[in-house]
Amino acid sequence: MTGRECGAALAVTLILLTGLGLLALTAAAAAITALALAGHQQSSQRAFEAAEAGIAHALVLAARARSDGAIAETVHDGDAGSPAIFQARIERAGIPGALPAGFSIGEHSGAFATESFYVVADGRAGRGTRMRLEQGFYLVVPASGR
């Protein structure tokens, strides 16, 4: 093998190694991007779950107390990851399509009435992700207990 042939083989080898190196760098960059996107998706899901927990918590409180108001900031431990936080607010409201506020079902001692509420829950999780859920509902309660 002459010196010229050795030089050509070296040049071809260097070009192939450069191409393989670029391919490896591209694959590593794609993997890092996919990992970051998965982390953001996970944080977004945790914020959504925290907001859902806020809605559920508010529904229970509203059904028990039949009152409105703010619910203190609460930590939601959905899984072993970093904790998510929710805040909720219950408001009395007329809900379109629902029975009007104070609607009476019956005119006797066992009559029922409706009370309309509106809940707004804000969930927060890592990476600054936030999620807001809104839920309207009404309760049918004994008219004498209002």
Biotite code that builds the C-alpha atoms (Angstrom):
import biotite.structure as struc

atoms = struc.array([
    struc.Atom([0.000, 0.000, 0.000], chain_id="A", res_id=1, res_name="MET", atom_name="CA", element="C"),
    struc.Atom([1.460, 3.299, -0.991], chain_id="A", res_id=2, res_name="THR", atom_name="CA", element="C"),
    struc.Atom([1.414, 6.510, 1.023], chain_id="A", res_id=3, res_name="GLY", atom_name="CA", element="C"),
    struc.Atom([-1.294, 7.895, -1.212], chain_id="A", res_id=4, res_name="ARG", atom_name="CA", element="C"),
    struc.Atom([-3.634, 4.976, -0.554], chain_id="A", res_id=5, res_name="GLU", atom_name="CA", element="C"),
    struc.Atom([-3.084, 5.277, 3.207], chain_id="A", res_id=6, res_name="CYS", atom_name="CA", element="C"),
    struc.Atom([-4.002, 8.967, 2.995], chain_id="A", res_id=7, res_name="GLY", atom_name="CA", element="C"),
    struc.Atom([-7.208, 8.189, 1.091], chain_id="A", res_id=8, res_name="ALA", atom_name="CA", element="C"),
    struc.Atom([-8.227, 5.520, 3.601], chain_id="A", res_id=9, res_name="ALA", atom_name="CA", element="C"),
    struc.Atom([-7.571, 7.944, 6.436], chain_id="A", res_id=10, res_name="LEU", atom_name="CA", element="C"),
    struc.Atom([-9.710, 10.650, 4.785], chain_id="A", res_id=11, res_name="ALA", atom_name="CA", element="C"),
    struc.Atom([-12.618, 8.227, 4.190], chain_id="A", res_id=12, res_name="VAL", atom_name="CA", element="C"),
    struc.Atom([-12.383, 6.965, 7.779], chain_id="A", res_id=13, res_name="THR", atom_name="CA", element="C"),
    struc.Atom([-12.405, 10.507, 9.168], chain_id="A", res_id=14, res_name="LEU", atom_name="CA", element="C"),
    struc.Atom([-15.436, 11.447, 7.069], chain_id="A", res_id=15, res_name="ILE", atom_name="CA", element="C"),
    struc.Atom([-17.319, 8.330, 8.232], chain_id="A", res_id=16, res_name="LEU", atom_name="CA", element="C"),
    struc.Atom([-16.422, 8.963, 11.893], chain_id="A", res_id=17, res_name="LEU", atom_name="CA", element="C"),
    struc.Atom([-17.517, 12.606, 11.582], chain_id="A", res_id=18, res_name="THR", atom_name="CA", element="C"),
    struc.Atom([-20.852, 11.488, 10.112], chain_id="A", res_id=19, res_name="GLY", atom_name="CA", element="C"),
    struc.Atom([-21.351, 8.931, 12.895], chain_id="A", res_id=20, res_name="LEU", atom_name="CA", element="C"),
    struc.Atom([-20.472, 11.547, 15.515], chain_id="A", res_id=21, res_name="GLY", atom_name="CA", element="C"),
    struc.Atom([-23.014, 13.984, 14.084], chain_id="A", res_id=22, res_name="LEU", atom_name="CA", element="C"),
    struc.Atom([-25.625, 11.233, 14.042], chain_id="A", res_id=23, res_name="LEU", atom_name="CA", element="C"),
    struc.Atom([-24.903, 10.443, 17.713], chain_id="A", res_id=24, res_name="ALA", atom_name="CA", element="C"),
    struc.Atom([-25.145, 14.152, 18.661], chain_id="A", res_id=25, res_name="LEU", atom_name="CA", element="C"),
    struc.Atom([-28.483, 14.460, 16.842], chain_id="A", res_id=26, res_name="THR", atom_name="CA", element="C"),
    struc.Atom([-29.843, 11.390, 18.636], chain_id="A", res_id=27, res_name="ALA", atom_name="CA", element="C"),
    struc.Atom([-28.683, 12.752, 22.011], chain_id="A", res_id=28, res_name="ALA", atom_name="CA", element="C"),
    struc.Atom([-30.333, 16.136, 21.327], chain_id="A", res_id=29, res_name="ALA", atom_name="CA", element="C"),
    struc.Atom([-33.594, 14.409, 20.348], chain_id="A", res_id=30, res_name="ALA", atom_name="CA", element="C"),
    struc.Atom([-33.508, 12.313, 23.525], chain_id="A", res_id=31, res_name="ALA", atom_name="CA", element="C"),
    struc.Atom([-32.931, 15.395, 25.715], chain_id="A", res_id=32, res_name="ILE", atom_name="CA", element="C"),
    struc.Atom([-35.820, 17.210, 24.013], chain_id="A", res_id=33, res_name="THR", atom_name="CA", element="C"),
    struc.Atom([-38.139, 14.213, 24.468], chain_id="A", res_id=34, res_name="ALA", atom_name="CA", element="C"),
    struc.Atom([-37.179, 13.990, 28.138], chain_id="A", res_id=35, res_name="LEU", atom_name="CA", element="C"),
    struc.Atom([-37.915, 17.700, 28.690], chain_id="A", res_id=36, res_name="ALA", atom_name="CA", element="C"),
    struc.Atom([-41.292, 17.384, 26.940], chain_id="A", res_id=37, res_name="LEU", atom_name="CA", element="C"),
    struc.Atom([-42.190, 14.356, 29.061], chain_id="A", res_id=38, res_name="ALA", atom_name="CA", element="C"),
    struc.Atom([-41.281, 16.290, 32.214], chain_id="A", res_id=39, res_name="GLY", atom_name="CA", element="C"),
    struc.Atom([-43.491, 19.205, 31.199], chain_id="A", res_id=40, res_name="HIS", atom_name="CA", element="C"),
    struc.Atom([-46.344, 16.826, 30.377], chain_id="A", res_id=41, res_name="GLN", atom_name="CA", element="C"),
    struc.Atom([-45.974, 15.159, 33.775], chain_id="A", res_id=42, res_name="GLN", atom_name="CA", element="C"),
    struc.Atom([-46.032, 18.523, 35.577], chain_id="A", res_id=43, res_name="SER", atom_name="CA", element="C"),
    struc.Atom([-49.076, 19.581, 33.593], chain_id="A", res_id=44, res_name="SER", atom_name="CA", element="C"),
    struc.Atom([-50.849, 16.344, 34.513], chain_id="A", res_id=45, res_name="GLN", atom_name="CA", element="C"),
    struc.Atom([-50.022, 16.856, 38.211], chain_id="A", res_id=46, res_name="ARG", atom_name="CA", element="C"),
    struc.Atom([-51.422, 20.412, 38.090], chain_id="A", res_id=47, res_name="ALA", atom_name="CA", element="C"),
    struc.Atom([-54.588, 19.048, 36.441], chain_id="A", res_id=48, res_name="PHE", atom_name="CA", element="C"),
    struc.Atom([-54.926, 16.367, 39.130], chain_id="A", res_id=49, res_name="GLU", atom_name="CA", element="C"),
    struc.Atom([-54.456, 18.999, 41.846], chain_id="A", res_id=50, res_name="ALA", atom_name="CA", element="C"),
    struc.Atom([-57.185, 21.164, 40.305], chain_id="A", res_id=51, res_name="ALA", atom_name="CA", element="C"),
    struc.Atom([-59.465, 18.118, 40.104], chain_id="A", res_id=52, res_name="GLU", atom_name="CA", element="C"),
    struc.Atom([-58.757, 17.411, 43.774], chain_id="A", res_id=53, res_name="ALA", atom_name="CA", element="C"),
    struc.Atom([-59.703, 21.020, 44.523], chain_id="A", res_id=54, res_name="GLY", atom_name="CA", element="C"),
    struc.Atom([-63.029, 20.578, 42.705], chain_id="A", res_id=55, res_name="ILE", atom_name="CA", element="C"),
    struc.Atom([-63.757, 17.336, 44.573], chain_id="A", res_id=56, res_name="ALA", atom_name="CA", element="C"),
    struc.Atom([-62.811, 18.904, 47.908], chain_id="A", res_id=57, res_name="HIS", atom_name="CA", element="C"),
    struc.Atom([-65.026, 21.934, 47.223], chain_id="A", res_id=58, res_name="ALA", atom_name="CA", element="C"),
    struc.Atom([-67.970, 19.715, 46.218], chain_id="A", res_id=59, res_name="LEU", atom_name="CA", element="C"),
    struc.Atom([-67.724, 17.816, 49.493], chain_id="A", res_id=60, res_name="VAL", atom_name="CA", element="C"),
    struc.Atom([-67.491, 21.022, 51.543], chain_id="A", res_id=61, res_name="LEU", atom_name="CA", element="C"),
    struc.Atom([-70.374, 22.650, 49.685], chain_id="A", res_id=62, res_name="ALA", atom_name="CA", element="C"),
    struc.Atom([-72.565, 19.564, 50.113], chain_id="A", res_id=63, res_name="ALA", atom_name="CA", element="C"),
    struc.Atom([-71.813, 19.419, 53.852], chain_id="A", res_id=64, res_name="ARG", atom_name="CA", element="C"),
    struc.Atom([-72.022, 23.091, 54.761], chain_id="A", res_id=65, res_name="ALA", atom_name="CA", element="C"),
    struc.Atom([-74.083, 24.452, 51.845], chain_id="A", res_id=66, res_name="ARG", atom_name="CA", element="C"),
    struc.Atom([-72.030, 27.610, 52.022], chain_id="A", res_id=67, res_name="SER", atom_name="CA", element="C"),
    struc.Atom([-69.658, 29.502, 49.775], chain_id="A", res_id=68, res_name="ASP", atom_name="CA", element="C"),
    struc.Atom([-66.176, 30.917, 50.322], chain_id="A", res_id=69, res_name="GLY", atom_name="CA", element="C"),
    struc.Atom([-62.504, 30.286, 49.660], chain_id="A", res_id=70, res_name="ALA", atom_name="CA", element="C"),
    struc.Atom([-60.795, 27.019, 50.506], chain_id="A", res_id=71, res_name="ILE", atom_name="CA", element="C"),
    struc.Atom([-57.321, 27.408, 51.959], chain_id="A", res_id=72, res_name="ALA", atom_name="CA", element="C"),
    struc.Atom([-54.348, 26.375, 49.854], chain_id="A", res_id=73, res_name="GLU", atom_name="CA", element="C"),
    struc.Atom([-53.959, 22.615, 50.207], chain_id="A", res_id=74, res_name="THR", atom_name="CA", element="C"),
    struc.Atom([-51.189, 20.190, 49.229], chain_id="A", res_id=75, res_name="VAL", atom_name="CA", element="C"),
    struc.Atom([-52.335, 17.340, 46.997], chain_id="A", res_id=76, res_name="HIS", atom_name="CA", element="C"),
    struc.Atom([-50.147, 14.224, 47.187], chain_id="A", res_id=77, res_name="ASP", atom_name="CA", element="C"),
    struc.Atom([-51.384, 12.305, 44.156], chain_id="A", res_id=78, res_name="GLY", atom_name="CA", element="C"),
    struc.Atom([-48.237, 10.198, 43.865], chain_id="A", res_id=79, res_name="ASP", atom_name="CA", element="C"),
    struc.Atom([-44.664, 10.028, 45.131], chain_id="A", res_id=80, res_name="ALA", atom_name="CA", element="C"),
    struc.Atom([-43.445, 12.966, 43.006], chain_id="A", res_id=81, res_name="GLY", atom_name="CA", element="C"),
    struc.Atom([-43.174, 16.560, 44.108], chain_id="A", res_id=82, res_name="SER", atom_name="CA", element="C"),
    struc.Atom([-46.374, 17.745, 45.777], chain_id="A", res_id=83, res_name="PRO", atom_name="CA", element="C"),
    struc.Atom([-48.957, 19.707, 43.835], chain_id="A", res_id=84, res_name="ALA", atom_name="CA", element="C"),
    struc.Atom([-51.036, 22.473, 45.399], chain_id="A", res_id=85, res_name="ILE", atom_name="CA", element="C"),
    struc.Atom([-54.626, 23.517, 44.854], chain_id="A", res_id=86, res_name="PHE", atom_name="CA", element="C"),
    struc.Atom([-56.760, 26.475, 45.850], chain_id="A", res_id=87, res_name="GLN", atom_name="CA", element="C"),
    struc.Atom([-60.510, 26.554, 45.345], chain_id="A", res_id=88, res_name="ALA", atom_name="CA", element="C"),
    struc.Atom([-63.307, 29.055, 45.651], chain_id="A", res_id=89, res_name="ARG", atom_name="CA", element="C"),
    struc.Atom([-67.014, 28.261, 45.991], chain_id="A", res_id=90, res_name="ILE", atom_name="CA", element="C"),
    struc.Atom([-69.526, 30.885, 44.879], chain_id="A", res_id=91, res_name="GLU", atom_name="CA", element="C"),
    struc.Atom([-73.288, 30.874, 44.942], chain_id="A", res_id=92, res_name="ARG", atom_name="CA", element="C"),
    struc.Atom([-74.480, 31.330, 41.391], chain_id="A", res_id=93, res_name="ALA", atom_name="CA", element="C"),
    struc.Atom([-77.378, 30.751, 39.086], chain_id="A", res_id=94, res_name="GLY", atom_name="CA", element="C"),
    struc.Atom([-76.373, 28.068, 36.621], chain_id="A", res_id=95, res_name="ILE", atom_name="CA", element="C"),
    struc.Atom([-77.913, 28.289, 33.121], chain_id="A", res_id=96, res_name="PRO", atom_name="CA", element="C"),
    struc.Atom([-80.101, 25.276, 32.519], chain_id="A", res_id=97, res_name="GLY", atom_name="CA", element="C"),
    struc.Atom([-80.354, 24.398, 36.210], chain_id="A", res_id=98, res_name="ALA", atom_name="CA", element="C"),
    struc.Atom([-83.297, 25.090, 38.419], chain_id="A", res_id=99, res_name="LEU", atom_name="CA", element="C"),
    struc.Atom([-83.458, 28.749, 39.508], chain_id="A", res_id=100, res_name="PRO", atom_name="CA", element="C"),
    struc.Atom([-82.113, 29.679, 42.927], chain_id="A", res_id=101, res_name="ALA", atom_name="CA", element="C"),
    struc.Atom([-84.691, 28.994, 45.615], chain_id="A", res_id=102, res_name="GLY", atom_name="CA", element="C"),
    struc.Atom([-86.817, 26.838, 43.316], chain_id="A", res_id=103, res_name="PHE", atom_name="CA", element="C"),
    struc.Atom([-89.232, 24.908, 45.488], chain_id="A", res_id=104, res_name="SER", atom_name="CA", element="C"),
    struc.Atom([-90.172, 21.286, 44.828], chain_id="A", res_id=105, res_name="ILE", atom_name="CA", element="C"),
    struc.Atom([-93.445, 20.822, 46.646], chain_id="A", res_id=106, res_name="GLY", atom_name="CA", element="C"),
    struc.Atom([-95.529, 23.020, 48.935], chain_id="A", res_id=107, res_name="GLU", atom_name="CA", element="C"),
    struc.Atom([-95.554, 20.910, 52.100], chain_id="A", res_id=108, res_name="HIS", atom_name="CA", element="C"),
    struc.Atom([-93.320, 20.274, 55.108], chain_id="A", res_id=109, res_name="SER", atom_name="CA", element="C"),
    struc.Atom([-91.194, 17.774, 53.152], chain_id="A", res_id=110, res_name="GLY", atom_name="CA", element="C"),
    struc.Atom([-90.576, 20.167, 50.251], chain_id="A", res_id=111, res_name="ALA", atom_name="CA", element="C"),
    struc.Atom([-87.195, 20.589, 48.599], chain_id="A", res_id=112, res_name="PHE", atom_name="CA", element="C"),
    struc.Atom([-85.362, 23.595, 47.196], chain_id="A", res_id=113, res_name="ALA", atom_name="CA", element="C"),
    struc.Atom([-82.257, 24.073, 45.057], chain_id="A", res_id=114, res_name="THR", atom_name="CA", element="C"),
    struc.Atom([-79.061, 25.915, 45.821], chain_id="A", res_id=115, res_name="GLU", atom_name="CA", element="C"),
    struc.Atom([-76.698, 26.700, 42.930], chain_id="A", res_id=116, res_name="SER", atom_name="CA", element="C"),
    struc.Atom([-72.926, 26.902, 43.301], chain_id="A", res_id=117, res_name="PHE", atom_name="CA", element="C"),
    struc.Atom([-69.928, 27.531, 41.109], chain_id="A", res_id=118, res_name="TYR", atom_name="CA", element="C"),
    struc.Atom([-66.446, 26.214, 41.936], chain_id="A", res_id=119, res_name="VAL", atom_name="CA", element="C"),
    struc.Atom([-63.151, 27.487, 40.551], chain_id="A", res_id=120, res_name="VAL", atom_name="CA", element="C"),
    struc.Atom([-60.059, 25.407, 41.396], chain_id="A", res_id=121, res_name="ALA", atom_name="CA", element="C"),
    struc.Atom([-56.474, 26.354, 40.571], chain_id="A", res_id=122, res_name="ASP", atom_name="CA", element="C"),
    struc.Atom([-53.821, 23.617, 40.616], chain_id="A", res_id=123, res_name="GLY", atom_name="CA", element="C"),
    struc.Atom([-50.061, 24.241, 40.629], chain_id="A", res_id=124, res_name="ARG", atom_name="CA", element="C"),
    struc.Atom([-47.199, 21.796, 40.234], chain_id="A", res_id=125, res_name="ALA", atom_name="CA", element="C"),
    struc.Atom([-43.478, 21.835, 39.479], chain_id="A", res_id=126, res_name="GLY", atom_name="CA", element="C"),
    struc.Atom([-41.931, 23.739, 36.572], chain_id="A", res_id=127, res_name="ARG", atom_name="CA", element="C"),
    struc.Atom([-44.418, 26.536, 37.096], chain_id="A", res_id=128, res_name="GLY", atom_name="CA", element="C"),
    struc.Atom([-47.320, 24.638, 35.550], chain_id="A", res_id=129, res_name="THR", atom_name="CA", element="C"),
    struc.Atom([-50.831, 25.794, 36.397], chain_id="A", res_id=130, res_name="ARG", atom_name="CA", element="C"),
    struc.Atom([-54.274, 24.462, 35.618], chain_id="A", res_id=131, res_name="MET", atom_name="CA", element="C"),
    struc.Atom([-57.690, 26.046, 36.269], chain_id="A", res_id=132, res_name="ARG", atom_name="CA", element="C"),
    struc.Atom([-60.894, 24.033, 36.337], chain_id="A", res_id=133, res_name="LEU", atom_name="CA", element="C"),
    struc.Atom([-64.395, 25.403, 36.747], chain_id="A", res_id=134, res_name="GLU", atom_name="CA", element="C"),
    struc.Atom([-67.464, 23.406, 37.741], chain_id="A", res_id=135, res_name="GLN", atom_name="CA", element="C"),
    struc.Atom([-71.068, 24.427, 38.253], chain_id="A", res_id=136, res_name="GLY", atom_name="CA", element="C"),
    struc.Atom([-73.487, 22.342, 40.301], chain_id="A", res_id=137, res_name="PHE", atom_name="CA", element="C"),
    struc.Atom([-76.599, 22.620, 42.364], chain_id="A", res_id=138, res_name="TYR", atom_name="CA", element="C"),
    struc.Atom([-77.866, 20.840, 45.451], chain_id="A", res_id=139, res_name="LEU", atom_name="CA", element="C"),
    struc.Atom([-81.388, 19.724, 46.119], chain_id="A", res_id=140, res_name="VAL", atom_name="CA", element="C"),
    struc.Atom([-81.904, 20.284, 49.845], chain_id="A", res_id=141, res_name="VAL", atom_name="CA", element="C"),
    struc.Atom([-84.826, 20.201, 52.254], chain_id="A", res_id=142, res_name="PRO", atom_name="CA", element="C"),
    struc.Atom([-86.593, 23.571, 52.048], chain_id="A", res_id=143, res_name="ALA", atom_name="CA", element="C"),
    struc.Atom([-86.839, 23.745, 55.841], chain_id="A", res_id=144, res_name="SER", atom_name="CA", element="C"),
    struc.Atom([-83.025, 23.383, 56.210], chain_id="A", res_id=145, res_name="GLY", atom_name="CA", element="C"),
    struc.Atom([-82.178, 26.402, 54.072], chain_id="A", res_id=146, res_name="ARG", atom_name="CA", element="C"),
])
